[in-house]
Amino acid sequence: MEFLAGGRAEVRITHADVGKRVSVRRLTGGGAGEPAFTDAVGVLTSWDEGVLSITRRNGECVAIEESSLVAAKAVPARRPAAGPQGSPEPSSAAPARRRGPSATALELQRIAARGWPAAETEPLGEWTLRASGGFTRRANSVLPLGDPGVPLDTALERIGRWYDARGLPAMITVATGQAGTDEELAAALAERGWAAERHTRVRIAALAPLADLDTDTSATDTPPGSAGDAPAPARVALSREPDAAWLALYNRTGGGGPSGEAARDALRALTGGPSVWFATVHDADGRAAAIGRLVVDGRWAGFAAVEVAPAARRRGLATRVMAALAERALSEGASAAYLQVEADNTGALAFYDRLGFTDHHGYHYRRALPGGGRH
């Protein structure tokens, strides 16, 4: 990280830089064996009473004493993500179906919300309160896309009452890491005791190369698991509804049987969206060896629930599923792909790296803790 100006380090930020992305170096005050300095990069969300608050790309909030600063500067906005293996995105002269996608975080948040709809929603200004009986955090958290129309503490009180009435914890989805994301909201919620959890990366890729994947590969294409020598079933079946085998492998639709309220809420989210498809590779006994879900919304194809049964891993099935769904999305006019992967799922991240996905932005959830955190 370069801080030197004319051979010396300088602090080149002021209170006027609050809201900008900055890079700072500070003294650690550490003892023997610890580095003398440490660096932080993120959005400067506040600078009050001699303390700087910086929200990193992953949503972590760091408090830094002004007196510990050694060097600091504002940094330019992040450039668009490079293509696979650090290569530049295809030029604008490339066919649209093969160009790397360009999008704002706001566009992707709206697309992703439409592709995983909640059973119940209620507006709070430009924010949306969402509930689905507890099925996934995405469908049971506030989506804050703009101004709630009231002061933050008032908004948090209303959010708390709304989720209390449904027997659910109050949670807010907070996007970070791109222009126009919610670093300032993340810092404000951290100050009020809202705990951070489930850090997730939103990743994007051009769609056409996914449809062209070699489906005859035997390379590892799932998070590490059991290996097998039997040949993989060739056919990927696509349907508008998930069958019993698909749901059995997914296994996250809640208890109470397929007709229970929890299962109905889950199916509402799974089957909701503009154009939804389910992929299944069945084994010889009719069980699901691999599954996936696709939602097509204009130019975007969203992939989710790509899973392989433990006994069927390392046979190329996840790649087959992705290719079949991508081909379907292309036929409906889509040209760009997105998906969401938890930041600590190293196996899935490596798999999607190989398919050409790159990070666009991140998000995490802020949860109100008992006894505080709502105001």
N, C-alpha and C positions, 0 to 999 in steps of 0.2 A: 504494500500500500504506500503510495508516494505522497509524502507530506512536505517535502523540503521545498523552500522557495529561496533561491539565492544561497543555498547551502545551509539553511537553518530551518528548524521546524517552526510553524506558526499556527496559531488558532485563528482561522479565517472564517468563523461563523459568528453571528450575532443573534439577538432575540428576534430579529426580523426574519431569520431563517426557519422559525418554527413552521412546521408543515412541509418542509423540504426534506429530501433524502440527503443524509450527511454521513461522513466517515470521520470517526474520532479515534484518537489514541490517548490513553490515560495511564498514569502511574498506578501500579497495582498495590503498592505497599506491602507486597508479599515478602516472605522470609527467604531463607536459603533454599535453592533449588527451584524457585519460582521465577518466571520471567519478570523483568522490571516493568514492562509495558503490556497492555492488552488493547486490542482494537475492537471497535463495534461499528457496524454499518446498518443504517435503517432510517426511518422517518423520525425527525425530531418533533415529538408530539407536544412537548412543553419545556419551559425553562423558567422555573419559579424558585425564588428564595435560594439561589445558588445551586440548584439541582436540575440537571438535564434529564429528560425522559426520552429514551429512544426505543422505538418499536421495530424489532428486526423483521426480516422477510417472513419468518415462520410464526410471527405473532408474539414472540417473547418480548417482554418489556424490561428494559435495563435502565436503572437509575444511576446517574454518574454525577459525582460532586464536581462542580465547576473548578474547584481548586486543584483537582487531580488532572486536569486537561494538559496535555503536552502539545498536541496538534489536532487540528480539525478543519474540515472543509466541506462545502456543499458538493455533491456529486451529481452528474447528469442523470437524466431518466434512463432506466434500463433499456437496452436495445432489444429488438425482437430476438426470440430464442433461435439458436442455430439449428440446423438440421441434424440428422443422425451422425454420431461420431464427430461432432463439431463442425461439420460441413455447412456452408451457407445454405439458406433456403433457396429453392429454385427461383430463377429470375422471373420477372413479370411476363416474359415472352413465352414461358412454359405454358402448356394447356392448363386451364383452370383446375381441372380435376387432379393435376399432379403438383400444383403449387402448394407450398406450405401455407396454412391458414393464418390470417391476421384477424385479431379480435381484441376488443377491450374486455377487461374483467367484468364490467357491468353486463355486456352482451352475454358472456358465458354464464354468469350467474342467473340471468333470466331464462336462458335456454335450458340450463340444468334444472331449474325449478319447474319448468313446464314438463320436463321429461321425467320427473319423479314427483307427481302431484300429491299433495296432502288431502286427506279425507275432509278436513275442515279448515277453512281459512278465515281470517278477519283482518281488515286493514287497520293500521295505526299510522295515519299520515301516509308516507310513502313506504313504510315498513309493512311486512305481512307476517301475521301470527299464524302458525301452522300446527295442526295436530292430527295424528293418525293412530291414536290408541297406543302410542309408544313404539310403533314399528319404524325403526331407523331414526337416527338423530336428524337426518335431512328433512324428514317429513314431520318432525316434532320440535321445530326450533323457529325462531324469528329470523326472517330474511330482511336485513336492513339496507334497502337500496335507496338511500336518500334521507329525507328529513322526516322524523316521526310526527312533526307538527306540534309537539309539546316539548318542554324542557326534558333533558335526559332522565332526571330522577323521577319525574312524573310518568314518563314512558315506562321506566322499569317497574314502577308500582303497578301500573295497569297490566303489564306483561305478567308480573307475579300473580295477580289475582286471576287472570285468564287461565293460566296453566294450573293454578291451584284448583280451580273449578273443574278441571278435567283429570285431576289426579296425576298430573305430569310435572316433572321438574322444569323450571324456567331456564331455557337455553337460547342463546343467540349465536347464529352463524356469522363469523367474522372473517372477511377476506383480507389477505395481505400480500404484499410482494409485487404489486403493479401500480401504475398510475391510476389514481381514483379509487384505491382500495381503502380499507377501514382501519389503518394503523392508529388514528386518533381515537376511534371508538374502542379499539383493543386496550389502549392505555387508560381510557376513562373507566372501562369496566374493571380493569386490574386494580385501579385505585379504589374501587368500590367493593373489592373482594370477590369478584366473579372469577372462578377458577377456569384455567385453560385446559382443554382436553381434546383428544383425537385430532391431531394435526394431520392434514390431508393435502396432497398435491393435485392440482388440476392440470392435466397433460393434454396436449393437442398434437395432431399429425395430419398430413395430407391423406385423403381417403383412398385414392386409386391404388397406391402401392400396397395397401393392406389387402385389397381384393386380388392382387397379383402374387400373394405369398405362395411359396412352394408348399403345397399341402402334403407332399410326399416325404417331408423331412422327418428324421427320427431324432433330431436334436432336442435337448431339454427345452420345454416351452412352458413349464409351470414352476411355481415355487417348489423347492426341493421336497421330494417325497419318495414314495416307493417306486421302484423301477420294475418293469416287466418285459418279457420277451415276446408275448403274443402280439400278432399284428393288430393295428388299430382298425376299428370299423371305419369304412370309407364314407358313409353317408351322413351328412348333417341335415337333419329334418328341421324345417322352419314352420312355425305356426303362429297364429295370432294370440293364442292363449297358452299358458304353461300347463302341460299335462301332469299327471300324478308323479311320473318319474322325474320330471324337471323339478317339481316342488320338493320331492324327497331328497334330492341332492342339494338343493338350495337350503332347505331345512332351517329357515329363519322367519317363518310366517306366524309364529306364536302357537300357543296351546289352544285347547278347546275344540280341536277337530276342524275340518275344512269349512264347516258351516258356522263356526264360532265368530264372535265379533272381531277378535284379534286377527283371525285369518281373513275376514272380509276387508278390514282396513289394509292389511298387507297386499291383498290382491288389487285393491283400488290403486295403490301406488305402483305396483308392478305392471298392471295393464293400462294405466293411465298414460296420457301423452298423445301427441299428434298422430304418430304412426309407429306402433310397437310391434316388435317381432321377438319370438323366443326360439333359440337354437338348441337342439338336443342331438347328441350322438348316443344311440342306444347300444348296449352290449348284447351278447347273444341271448341273455335271459330277459331282455326287455327293460333292464334298469338303465338309468342315465349314467353313461361313462363321462360325459362332458356336457356343459350347458353354457349359455350366454344369453344376454338380453340386449336388444337394440331399440333405440327410439330415434326416429328421423323427424327433424324439425327444420324445414327449409334447407339451407346449405349444410346444416350440422347433423352428424350422426353420433349419438351418445352410446357408449358401450358400458355394460355393467354386468355384474353377476357371472363373470367368466370363471368357471370352476371345473376342475377335473377330479373325478373320484380317485382316492388314494391308490387303488389297485391298477388304475389306468394311466398313471402319470408317465411322463418321459416317452410318449408315443406320438407327439405332434398334435394332440387333440385340441389344445387351446388355440393353436395356430389355425387349425381347420375351422374351428368355430368363428374366430375373428374374420377369416377370409370369406366365409359364407355370408356372414352378416354384412361385411363391407360391400360385397357384391350386390346384396339386396338394397343397401342404402344408395349405392351408385345408380341403381335402376330407378330409384325414386327422386333422383336429381341432387342428392347431397354431394359435397365435394370435400368436406372437412370432418375430422373425427375428434372427439374429446372423451375423456374418462377421468375418474377420480380414484386415487390410490392413497391409502394411509401411508404417512411418511416413514413408518417403521417397517413396512412390508417390503423388505429388501428383495425377496424372490420375485414378487410381482413387478417391482420397479425395474429389475434387470430384464425381465421378459419384455416389458413394454419398451424399454430402451432398444432392444433388438428389433422391435417392429417399427422403430422410427419416431416414437413419441418423445416430446420434450416438455419440460415444465413451462407452464404459462403463469400461474400464480398459485397461491396456497390459501387454505382456510382452516380454521379450527373453531371449536365451540367454546363459548363462555357460559358457565353454569352458575346460577345463583346458589350459594351455599346456605344451609340451614342457619338461622340466627343472624343473618346479615346478607349483604350483597344485593339487595333490591333497591336500596336508596342511599 
